[in-house]
């Protein structure tokens, strides 16, 4: 573990956030499977990082009940219902858009299920590559808005103002001209419930 990751995990301890380090995505997926019991129901937000870990597929294969709003062939109403169920599941999985070296976690959301699940699910596991660490909260918000969100808009073909050039145009990215992706911002500074929020920091570049 490098010094920056070690220091960040120590900062999280003071914020009542349980941090751990895995050197690669394979070990991170194994860690998640160890932390989640077979009996648990699981919600999750769309995430390139989780896709790279292939952990949702692994949990489903072994028998966990997954509230998957992205299943092919389901209706919009079914997808929204699954998002709502997932946000209050036994475990909620996600990745942050950015991590502050001072300990804050930054999340952007379009529909709100992501921020709801992270803020209130019984147990939350956040998985992030070390590429998402920013110097402070201001830099973390800048990373989320000006780097991660434009890439996600391109990936999902959202008609946000940043879709064309990959640059954030916050001041004009408004309805009905655009379909804005970063509608909600959640900043986690600390956690009051012991052991509810766990962050797995991975020693690789993962996601956006």
ABEGO torsion letter per residue (X at the ends): XBAAAAAAAAAAAAAGBBBBBBABAAAAAAAAAAABBAABBBBBBBBAAAAAAGAAAAAAAAGBBBBBAABBGBBAAAAAAAAAAAAABABBBBBBABBBAAGBBBBBBAAGAAAAAAAABABBBBBBBAAABBABAAAAAAAAAAAAAAAAAAAAGBABAAAAAGBBBAAABBOAABBBABABBBBBABBABBGABBBBBBABBBEX
